[in-house]
Amino acid sequence: MSDFDKDSKGGRGAKGGGDKAGGRRTFFRRRRVCKFCAEKIDYIGYKDVKLLAPFIPERGKIQPRRISGVCATHQRALQTAIKRARQIALVPYVTE
């Protein structure tokens, strides 16, 4: 049996296929653009539940910056708005 047959991940070997000379494969990921910067939204209001909803998944947690693609300035404002909306029961803390 070769190393490719022993691989439990299914097929391309341990390093994922198209290796370069260094042994690591470079993975190109497009940089996400901040939604608020792109649409030039200055104020993130806690009353605007439709704006906040995409940043709160089903479990009710606030999505991190690396997943949501929001810049650091807007992530802080978003976090504050979500917490304020939770306190006055516009957004749930958790789902059942």
N, C-alpha and C positions, 0 to 999 in steps of 0.2 A: 504494500500500500504506500502511496506517496503522501506527502504532507497535505496535499489538497483534498485527498479522500478522508483524512482524519479530522479535518476542520468541521467543527460542530455548527458554525454559522452559515454553512451552506454555499460552498462553492468557490470562493475566490482566494482562499488562503487567509492567513492571519492578518495581513496588512491591508487588505481590501482591494487588491488588483493593481492597477496602473502605477506601480512604484517608480519613483525617480531614483537617481543615483544615491541620494541620502537615505533612502529606505522609508521615508514618510511620504504619504500622499497628500498633496495640497487640496484642500476642499474650498471651493469658491462659494462664498455666500454673499448675496447682494446686501449691501448695507441698507437697513430700514431707515426711512425718513420719518421724522416726527410728524404726526398727524396735525398737531397744534401749530407747529412752525409752518408747515406747508399751507394750511388754511388760514394762517395769521390770526389765530384765536389767542387773545391776550388774557382773558379772564376765564377761568374754569369754575363755574358756579355749582354749588352743591344742590341747587334746586333742579338742575338740568339732568334728570335721570337718564334720558335717552343718550346723552353724551357720555355719561359715566358707565353705562351698562356694558359696553364692549370690553371694558377693562376689568370686569369682575366676572370670572368664569362661574360655572355651575356650583362649585363648592363654596363660593362667596369670598374667596381670598382676593387680595389685590394683586394683579399680575405684575411681575418684576419688569424692570426696564428692558432687559435683554430679550424678553419675549414680546412685550407690547411694542417696542421700537420707539418709545417716547424719549425725548431728551431729558437730562437730569433736572433742569429747571421746571419743566412741565410735569415731570413725574412727582416732584415734591408738591406742586399745586394740586395735582390730581389726587394724590394720597390724602391731602388735607380735605379736599372736597368730598371724597368718598367717606371719610371718617365723620364729617359733619352730617352728611346725608344719612348715615347709619344712625346717628344719635337721635335724629327726629323721625326715624322710621320710614324714610323714603327708599332706602336700600337695605336689604336684610344682612345681618351679620353672617349667618350660615343658612344653607338650605337643608331641608330634611332628608 
